[in-house]
């Protein structure tokens, strides 16, 4: 078997020539043949403007069909893609562009408004993603290439561009394909260097475990500049002849529901936050009436109710999917036990940018609740602990998915990957005899209790987030080693029920007392503080903890 990611793309384009490939939701659709033609035009543009194989090209903008075109054009040409999250602040975008040494940038219109090209002196040109017009040009070659692009294309393909013209290069497995900057919850971002073997192995993994086929539909909700969304809502789909719909606006639950109802996707890739929002708004209110609680205790009736709730949830996601894959952050236990009790087809995977992204996965039929699956194909996972089944240790992994290292940062690379090739994930977990991994927190976030006990703030937050009027929370350790809870309340709900700010303060104190009753003495909260706005988050929707240590 040829282990080539670019071969996947080339074969898929030829095989699915007349099928729909990419749609901007409520906008235009590109078929595979349109995708191929646009890729070819960008190849001419890159070549004529003097871009060499191995040069870096940045992409920064909201998900859209042209984002996908630009990405595939960069790789099939031989350049290195540097996807940058559109949610990053402008100075982050400037820094990443400069650090990566990008020569060109494709940018979305919304992002462009905030950027300052003077801060990115090494870029030779900036192209608008919507239609590839030149916004900034510092090179005569690039200017000529863009102005004469249609003419150059016509000269190269005088009789029409056909599928036999699609012939992409073949990469080597260790060749650098993508540099992906993890904003991460740490204050300094690192450029993860992903080789082609990582893209191939993640795509091959998806072919092995997900049953999509040419024409299958997928709704893209996760940012493509993030490996989770890129690998499983775009690259695998393009390799498999699927049809991807981009929610080009901010995906609010309302837009998501509307899109699901219309498109009826065949698989759903999501982060816990989206699932939790949908359940909190749509399902829990139905189940929390007194009448429902009584009916749920009666076995025959409760089975019927559960079937109804399950059907209600399945319809909410379009009613036509094989499973929902949840990843990117920890999953709320109460929500998970609800899904489990109604036999909902979900599974939780585990990965990180450094593995592009997949480390663990299990199909929903065999999935062990509370875990995040078993080591993915071509990956090994061990727990660095004297007794991995019972004593928590760091999760280590190695295999084809693991990165080459951090760009221009050999010290950080040496800290992350040891001499035997094990990547130290910084996550803590245990593993049962069947190989199911259960995550117990991130070693970076772990706090030490008064007598050296390990405290995982995520576990406390998980309980706190299920309490009345709590929208989000963070647990922090104060100077005196006591713990405090910072809470961003569900103000809308509180005001709707006629509560004042003073009432809310009192509710939070009640929550603290109730929560402490469930916790060992060393991890109880000494006080609560209401925070007025949502916490700042990383692309994976995990809270940037380091910003709130002093709060």
C-alpha positions as CSV (number, residue, x, y, z in Angstrom):
1,X,0.0,0.0,0.0
2,X,1.3,3.4,-0.9
3,X,1.6,5.5,2.2
4,X,1.1,8.8,0.5
5,X,-1.3,11.5,1.7
6,X,-1.1,13.4,-1.6
7,X,-2.0,10.2,-3.4
8,X,-5.2,10.1,-1.3
9,X,-6.1,13.6,-2.5
10,X,-5.2,13.1,-6.2
11,X,-7.1,9.8,-6.5
12,X,-10.1,11.2,-4.7
13,X,-10.3,14.3,-7.0
14,X,-10.1,12.1,-10.1
15,X,-12.6,9.5,-8.8
16,X,-15.1,12.0,-7.5
17,X,-14.7,14.6,-10.3
18,X,-18.4,15.4,-10.7
19,X,-19.4,15.2,-7.0
20,X,-19.9,18.2,-4.7
21,X,-16.8,18.8,-2.5
22,X,-17.1,22.1,-0.5
23,X,-20.0,24.3,0.3
24,X,-20.1,27.6,2.1
25,X,-23.4,27.1,4.0
26,X,-26.0,29.4,2.4
27,X,-23.5,30.1,-0.3
28,X,-21.6,28.6,-3.3
29,X,-20.6,25.0,-3.8
30,X,-17.4,23.7,-5.4
31,X,-17.3,20.3,-7.0
32,X,-14.1,18.2,-7.0
33,X,-13.4,19.4,-10.5
34,X,-13.7,23.0,-9.4
35,X,-11.4,22.3,-6.5
36,X,-8.8,20.8,-8.9
37,X,-9.0,23.8,-11.2
38,X,-8.5,26.3,-8.4
39,X,-5.6,24.3,-7.0
40,X,-4.0,24.3,-10.4
41,X,-4.4,28.1,-10.7
42,X,-2.8,28.6,-7.3
43,X,0.1,26.3,-8.4
44,X,0.7,28.7,-11.3
45,X,0.5,31.7,-9.0
46,X,3.0,30.1,-6.5
47,X,5.4,29.1,-9.3
48,X,5.3,32.4,-11.2
49,X,5.9,34.3,-8.0
50,X,9.0,32.4,-7.2
51,X,7.8,30.3,-4.2
52,X,10.1,27.3,-3.8
53,X,9.2,23.8,-2.4
54,X,9.7,24.0,1.4
55,X,8.7,27.7,1.6
56,X,6.1,28.6,4.2
57,X,2.7,29.9,3.3
58,X,0.3,31.1,6.0
59,X,-3.5,30.8,6.0
60,X,-5.6,32.8,8.5
61,X,-9.4,33.2,8.2
62,X,-12.7,31.6,9.1
63,X,-13.5,28.2,7.7
64,X,-14.7,28.4,4.1
65,X,-14.3,26.6,0.8
66,X,-11.4,28.7,-0.3
67,X,-9.6,28.1,3.0
68,X,-9.6,24.4,1.9
69,X,-8.5,25.2,-1.6
70,X,-5.6,27.3,-0.4
71,X,-4.5,24.5,2.0
72,X,-4.5,21.7,-0.5
73,X,-2.8,23.9,-3.1
74,X,0.0,24.7,-0.8
75,X,0.7,21.1,0.0
76,X,0.3,19.7,-3.5
77,X,2.7,22.4,-4.7
78,X,5.4,21.4,-2.2
79,X,5.2,24.4,0.1
80,X,4.6,24.1,3.9
81,X,1.2,25.3,5.2
82,X,1.1,27.4,8.3
83,X,-2.6,27.5,9.4
84,X,-3.3,30.3,11.9
85,X,-6.4,30.5,14.0
86,X,-8.7,33.4,13.0
87,X,-9.6,33.9,16.7
88,X,-6.0,34.8,17.6
89,X,-5.3,38.5,18.5
90,X,-3.6,40.4,15.6
91,X,-0.2,40.6,17.4
92,X,-0.3,36.7,17.8
93,X,-1.0,36.5,14.0
94,X,1.9,38.9,13.3
95,X,4.3,36.9,15.6
96,X,3.4,33.5,14.2
97,X,3.7,34.7,10.6
98,X,7.2,36.2,11.4
99,X,8.4,33.2,13.4
100,X,7.4,30.7,10.7
101,X,9.2,32.8,8.0
102,X,6.1,32.7,5.8
103,X,6.6,34.3,2.4
104,X,2.9,34.6,1.5
105,X,-0.4,34.7,3.4
106,X,-4.0,33.9,2.5
107,X,-6.3,35.9,4.7
108,X,-10.0,36.1,5.4
109,X,-11.8,39.5,5.2
110,X,-12.7,39.7,8.9
111,X,-9.2,38.9,10.0
112,X,-7.6,41.3,7.6
113,X,-9.4,44.3,9.1
114,X,-7.4,43.8,12.3
115,X,-4.0,43.1,10.8
116,X,-1.1,45.5,10.1
117,X,1.1,44.4,7.2
118,X,3.9,46.7,8.5
119,X,4.3,44.3,11.4
120,X,5.0,41.4,9.0
121,X,7.9,42.8,6.9
122,X,9.0,39.4,5.4
123,X,5.7,38.7,3.6
124,X,6.0,39.2,-0.1
125,X,2.3,39.2,-0.6
126,X,-1.1,38.9,1.2
127,X,-4.1,37.5,-0.8
128,X,-7.7,37.7,0.2
129,X,-9.1,34.3,0.6
130,X,-12.6,35.1,-0.8
131,X,-11.4,35.6,-4.4
132,X,-7.5,35.5,-4.2
133,X,-7.2,39.3,-4.9
134,X,-3.9,40.8,-3.9
135,X,-4.2,43.0,-0.8
136,X,-0.5,43.6,-0.3
137,X,2.2,43.1,-2.9
138,X,5.9,43.5,-2.4
139,X,7.1,41.5,-5.4
140,X,6.9,42.3,-9.1
141,X,6.7,38.6,-9.9
142,X,3.7,38.1,-7.7
143,X,2.0,41.1,-9.1
144,X,2.5,39.9,-12.7
145,X,1.4,36.4,-11.9
146,X,-1.9,37.6,-10.2
147,X,-2.7,40.0,-13.0
148,X,-2.1,37.5,-15.8
149,X,-3.3,34.4,-14.0
150,X,-6.2,33.5,-16.3
151,X,-4.1,34.1,-19.3
152,X,-1.3,31.9,-17.9
153,X,-3.8,29.1,-17.1
154,X,-5.3,29.3,-20.6
155,X,-1.8,29.0,-22.1
156,X,-1.0,25.9,-20.0
157,X,-4.3,24.2,-20.7
158,X,-5.5,25.5,-24.1
159,X,-8.1,22.7,-24.6
160,X,-9.8,22.7,-21.1
161,X,-8.5,21.4,-17.8
162,X,-9.4,17.7,-17.4
163,X,-9.0,15.1,-14.8
164,X,-6.0,13.5,-16.6
165,X,-4.1,16.8,-15.9
166,X,-4.4,16.2,-12.2
167,X,-1.0,14.7,-11.3
168,X,0.4,15.7,-7.9
169,X,3.9,15.2,-6.6
170,X,4.6,12.3,-4.1
171,X,5.9,13.4,-0.7
172,X,8.4,11.5,1.5
173,X,7.1,10.3,4.9
174,X,9.4,12.6,7.0
175,X,8.9,15.7,4.8
176,X,7.4,18.7,6.7
177,X,3.8,19.4,5.6
178,X,2.3,21.7,8.3
179,X,3.5,23.9,11.1
180,X,0.6,24.3,13.5
181,X,1.0,26.8,16.4
182,X,-0.6,25.6,19.6
183,X,-1.9,28.6,21.3
184,X,-2.5,26.1,24.2
185,X,-3.3,27.3,27.6
186,X,0.3,28.3,28.1
187,X,1.3,31.9,27.5
188,X,3.8,31.1,24.8
189,X,2.8,29.4,21.5
190,X,5.0,26.6,19.9
191,X,5.1,25.7,16.2
192,X,4.3,22.0,16.0
193,X,6.0,20.5,12.9
194,X,3.9,17.8,11.4
195,X,5.3,15.4,8.7
196,X,3.3,13.9,5.8
197,X,3.3,10.5,7.7
198,X,1.2,12.2,10.4
199,X,-1.4,13.4,7.8
200,X,-1.3,10.0,6.1
201,X,-1.7,8.1,9.3
202,X,-4.5,10.2,10.7
203,X,-6.4,10.0,7.4
204,X,-5.8,6.2,7.1
205,X,-7.0,5.9,10.7
206,X,-10.3,7.7,9.7
207,X,-10.7,5.3,6.7
208,X,-10.2,2.3,9.2
209,X,-12.8,3.4,11.8
210,X,-15.3,5.8,10.2
211,X,-17.7,4.6,7.6
212,X,-18.1,7.5,5.3
213,X,-18.2,7.1,1.5
214,X,-18.3,9.3,-1.6
215,X,-21.2,11.7,-1.3
216,X,-21.4,11.5,2.6
217,X,-22.1,14.9,4.2
218,X,-20.3,16.5,7.0
219,X,-20.9,19.9,8.8
220,X,-17.6,21.6,9.7
221,X,-17.9,23.4,13.0
222,X,-14.4,23.3,14.3
223,X,-11.7,25.7,13.1
224,X,-9.7,24.2,10.3
225,X,-6.6,25.9,11.7
226,X,-6.8,23.4,14.5
227,X,-5.7,19.8,13.8
228,X,-8.9,18.2,15.2
229,X,-11.1,20.0,12.7
230,X,-8.5,19.9,9.9
231,X,-8.0,16.1,10.1
232,X,-11.5,14.9,10.7
233,X,-13.8,17.5,9.1
234,X,-11.7,18.2,6.1
235,X,-8.7,16.1,5.1
236,X,-10.3,12.7,5.6
237,X,-13.5,13.9,3.8
238,X,-11.5,15.2,0.8
239,X,-9.6,11.9,0.6
240,X,-12.9,10.0,0.8
241,X,-15.0,12.0,-1.8
242,X,-17.3,13.5,0.9
243,X,-19.2,16.8,0.8
244,X,-18.2,19.3,3.5
245,X,-20.4,22.2,4.5
246,X,-18.7,25.1,6.2
247,X,-20.6,27.2,8.8
248,X,-18.8,30.3,7.8
249,X,-20.4,32.4,10.6
250,X,-19.8,31.9,14.3
251,X,-21.6,28.6,14.9
252,X,-24.2,29.5,17.6
253,X,-26.4,26.6,18.7
254,X,-29.2,28.1,16.6
255,X,-27.2,28.1,13.4
256,X,-25.8,24.6,14.2
257,X,-29.4,23.2,14.6
258,X,-30.6,24.8,11.5
259,X,-27.7,23.4,9.5
260,X,-28.0,19.9,11.0
261,X,-31.7,19.8,10.1
262,X,-31.1,20.8,6.5
263,X,-27.9,18.9,5.8
264,X,-28.4,15.8,7.9
265,X,-24.7,14.9,8.3
266,X,-23.4,11.3,8.3
267,X,-21.0,11.9,11.2
268,X,-20.7,14.7,13.8
269,X,-17.3,15.9,15.1
270,X,-17.7,18.1,18.1
271,X,-16.1,19.5,21.3
272,X,-17.9,18.9,24.6
273,X,-19.0,22.5,24.9
274,X,-21.3,22.3,21.9
275,X,-22.9,19.0,23.1
276,X,-23.3,20.3,26.6
277,X,-25.0,23.5,25.4
278,X,-27.4,21.5,23.3
279,X,-28.3,19.1,26.2
280,X,-28.6,21.9,28.7
281,X,-30.9,24.0,26.5
282,X,-32.9,21.2,24.8
283,X,-32.9,18.0,26.9
284,X,-32.4,18.6,30.6
285,X,-35.4,21.0,30.9
286,X,-37.6,18.2,29.7
287,X,-36.2,15.7,32.2
288,X,-36.1,17.9,35.2
289,X,-39.8,18.4,35.8
290,X,-41.1,16.5,38.9
291,X,-43.5,14.4,36.8
292,X,-40.6,13.2,34.6
293,X,-38.5,12.3,37.6
294,X,-41.2,10.1,38.9
295,X,-41.8,8.5,35.5
296,X,-38.1,7.8,35.1
297,X,-38.2,5.7,38.2
298,X,-40.7,3.3,36.7
299,X,-38.8,0.8,34.6
300,X,-41.2,0.3,31.6
301,X,-42.2,3.9,31.3
302,X,-38.6,5.1,31.8
303,X,-37.4,3.0,28.8
304,X,-40.1,4.6,26.7
305,X,-39.1,8.1,27.9
306,X,-35.4,7.3,27.3
307,X,-36.2,6.2,23.8
308,X,-38.1,9.4,23.2
309,X,-35.3,11.6,24.6
310,X,-32.7,9.6,22.5
311,X,-34.9,10.2,19.3
312,X,-35.2,13.9,20.2
313,X,-31.4,14.2,20.6
314,X,-30.7,12.3,17.4
315,X,-33.1,14.5,15.4
316,X,-31.4,17.6,16.9
317,X,-28.2,16.5,15.0
318,X,-30.1,15.8,11.8
319,X,-31.1,12.2,12.4
320,X,-28.8,10.6,9.9
321,X,-25.4,10.1,11.6
322,X,-23.4,7.0,12.6
323,X,-21.9,8.5,15.7
324,X,-20.8,11.7,17.4
325,X,-17.1,11.9,18.1
326,X,-16.3,14.2,21.0
327,X,-12.8,15.4,21.7
328,X,-10.6,18.4,22.3
329,X,-11.4,18.9,26.0
330,X,-12.7,17.0,29.1
331,X,-16.4,15.9,28.9
332,X,-18.8,16.7,31.7
333,X,-19.6,13.5,33.7
334,X,-23.2,14.2,34.3
335,X,-23.9,14.9,30.6
336,X,-21.9,11.7,29.7
337,X,-24.0,9.5,32.1
338,X,-27.2,11.0,30.6
339,X,-26.0,10.1,27.0
340,X,-25.0,6.6,28.2
341,X,-28.4,6.0,29.9
342,X,-30.3,6.7,26.7
343,X,-27.8,4.6,24.6
344,X,-26.8,7.6,22.5
345,X,-24.2,6.9,19.8
346,X,-21.3,8.9,21.0
347,X,-17.6,8.2,21.6
348,X,-14.8,10.3,23.2
349,X,-11.4,10.4,21.5
350,X,-8.1,11.8,22.8
351,X,-5.5,13.6,20.9
352,X,-3.2,16.6,20.7
353,X,-1.8,18.9,18.1
354,X,1.6,17.2,18.5
355,X,0.0,14.0,17.0
356,X,-2.0,15.7,14.3
357,X,-4.1,14.9,16.4
358,X,-5.2,11.3,17.2
359,X,-3.8,9.3,20.1
360,X,-6.8,7.2,21.4
361,X,-10.2,6.2,20.0
362,X,-12.8,3.5,20.3
363,X,-16.0,2.9,18.3
364,X,-19.2,3.9,20.2
365,X,-20.4,0.3,20.4
366,X,-17.3,-0.8,22.3
367,X,-16.5,2.5,24.1
368,X,-16.0,2.4,27.8
369,X,-17.9,5.3,29.5
370,X,-15.6,7.8,31.2
371,X,-12.6,6.7,29.1
372,X,-11.2,8.2,25.8
373,X,-10.7,4.9,24.0
374,X,-7.6,2.8,23.3
375,X,-4.4,3.6,21.4
376,X,-5.2,4.4,17.8
377,X,-3.7,2.3,14.9
378,X,0.1,2.8,14.5
379,X,0.3,4.4,18.0
380,X,1.5,3.0,21.3
381,X,0.3,4.4,24.6
382,X,1.8,3.8,28.1
383,X,1.2,5.3,31.5
384,X,4.4,6.3,33.3
385,X,3.4,4.8,36.6
386,X,4.4,1.8,38.8
387,X,0.8,0.5,38.6
388,X,-0.9,2.0,35.4
389,X,-4.3,0.4,36.3
390,X,-4.5,2.1,39.7
391,X,-1.8,4.8,40.1
392,X,-2.2,7.9,37.9
393,X,0.9,8.7,35.8
394,X,1.8,10.8,32.7
395,X,0.4,9.5,29.4
396,X,3.3,8.8,26.9
397,X,2.8,7.9,23.3
398,X,4.8,7.1,20.2
399,X,4.1,6.1,16.6
400,X,3.5,7.4,13.1
401,X,1.3,10.3,14.3
402,X,4.0,12.0,16.5
403,X,5.4,15.3,15.3
404,X,8.9,16.0,14.1
405,X,9.3,18.5,16.9
406,X,8.8,22.2,17.6
407,X,9.9,24.7,14.9
408,X,13.2,26.5,15.7
409,X,12.9,25.2,19.3
410,X,15.1,22.2,20.0
411,X,15.0,22.7,23.8
412,X,11.2,22.3,23.9
413,X,11.4,19.4,21.4
414,X,13.9,17.6,23.7
415,X,11.7,18.2,26.7
416,X,8.7,16.7,24.9
417,X,10.1,13.7,23.0
418,X,12.6,11.5,24.9
419,X,15.5,9.5,23.4
420,X,13.2,6.4,22.9
421,X,10.7,8.5,20.8
422,X,8.1,8.7,23.5
423,X,6.1,12.0,23.4
424,X,5.4,13.2,27.0
425,X,1.8,14.5,26.7
426,X,1.6,16.4,29.9
427,X,-1.7,14.7,30.5
428,X,-2.3,12.3,33.4
429,X,-4.3,9.1,33.3
430,X,-4.7,5.4,34.1
431,X,-5.2,2.5,31.7
432,X,-7.2,-0.7,32.4
433,X,-6.1,-4.2,31.3
434,X,-8.1,-3.9,28.1
435,X,-6.1,-0.8,27.1
436,X,-8.8,1.8,27.8
437,X,-7.2,5.1,28.8
438,X,-9.0,7.4,31.3
439,X,-7.7,10.9,31.7
440,X,-7.3,12.3,35.2
441,X,-6.2,15.8,34.4
442,X,-3.3,17.7,33.0
443,X,-0.1,17.6,35.0
444,X,0.3,21.3,34.2
445,X,-3.0,22.1,36.0
446,X,-2.5,19.7,38.9
447,X,-2.5,21.5,42.3
448,X,-1.0,20.1,45.5
449,X,-3.1,19.8,48.6
450,X,-1.9,20.8,52.1
451,X,-0.3,17.4,52.7
452,X,0.9,16.8,49.2
453,X,-2.4,15.4,47.8
454,X,-2.9,15.7,44.1
455,X,-5.9,17.9,43.3
456,X,-7.2,18.0,39.8
457,X,-9.1,21.3,39.4
458,X,-11.0,19.9,36.3
459,X,-12.7,17.3,38.5
460,X,-14.0,20.0,41.0
461,X,-15.0,22.2,38.1
462,X,-17.0,19.4,36.5
463,X,-19.1,19.1,39.7
464,X,-19.4,22.9,40.1
465,X,-20.5,23.4,36.5
466,X,-23.6,21.2,37.2
467,X,-24.8,23.4,40.0
468,X,-27.6,26.0,39.7
469,X,-26.8,29.1,37.7
470,X,-23.2,28.2,37.0
471,X,-22.2,28.6,33.3
472,X,-18.5,28.2,33.7
473,X,-16.0,28.0,36.5
474,X,-12.3,27.8,37.3
475,X,-10.7,26.5,40.6
476,X,-7.6,28.4,41.6
477,X,-5.1,28.0,44.5
478,X,-4.6,31.1,46.6
479,X,-1.4,32.2,48.3
480,X,-2.4,30.4,51.5
481,X,-2.8,27.2,49.5
482,X,-6.6,27.3,50.0
483,X,-8.8,26.8,46.9
484,X,-11.2,29.3,45.5
485,X,-13.9,29.0,42.8
486,X,-14.2,31.7,40.2
487,X,-17.7,31.4,38.6
488,X,-19.2,33.1,35.5
489,X,-22.9,32.7,36.3
490,X,-25.7,32.1,33.8
491,X,-26.9,35.7,34.1
492,X,-29.7,35.3,31.5
493,X,-31.3,32.4,33.4
494,X,-30.9,34.2,36.8
495,X,-32.5,37.4,35.6
496,X,-35.2,35.5,33.9
497,X,-36.1,34.0,37.2
498,X,-36.1,37.4,38.9
499,X,-32.8,37.0,40.9
500,X,-30.8,40.1,41.8
501,X,-27.0,40.1,41.9
502,X,-27.2,39.8,45.7
503,X,-29.4,36.7,45.3
504,X,-26.8,35.3,42.9
505,X,-24.0,35.8,45.5
506,X,-26.1,33.9,48.0
507,X,-26.8,31.1,45.5
508,X,-23.1,30.7,44.9
509,X,-22.4,30.5,48.6
510,X,-25.1,27.7,48.8
511,X,-23.4,26.0,45.8
512,X,-20.0,26.1,47.6
513,X,-21.5,24.5,50.7
514,X,-23.2,21.8,48.7
515,X,-20.1,21.2,46.6
516,X,-17.8,20.9,49.7
517,X,-20.1,18.2,51.1
518,X,-19.1,16.0,48.1
519,X,-15.3,16.7,48.3
520,X,-12.5,15.5,50.5
521,X,-11.4,18.1,53.0
522,X,-8.1,18.9,51.1
523,X,-9.9,19.9,47.9
524,X,-12.8,21.9,49.3
525,X,-13.3,25.5,48.3
526,X,-12.7,28.2,50.9
527,X,-14.6,30.8,48.9
528,X,-16.4,31.7,45.7
529,X,-16.1,34.8,43.5
530,X,-18.5,35.8,40.7
531,X,-16.7,36.8,37.5
532,X,-18.6,39.3,35.3
533,X,-17.8,37.9,31.8
534,X,-17.0,34.6,30.0
535,X,-13.5,33.3,30.6
536,X,-11.0,33.7,27.7
537,X,-10.5,30.4,25.9
538,X,-8.1,28.6,23.6
539,X,-9.3,27.3,20.2
540,X,-10.2,24.0,21.8
541,X,-12.5,26.0,24.1
542,X,-10.4,25.2,27.2
543,X,-10.1,28.2,29.6
544,X,-6.8,30.1,29.6
545,X,-6.1,29.3,33.3
546,X,-2.9,31.3,33.5
547,X,-4.9,34.5,33.0
548,X,-6.9,34.0,36.2
549,X,-4.3,32.9,38.8
550,X,-4.4,36.4,40.3
551,X,-8.1,37.0,40.0
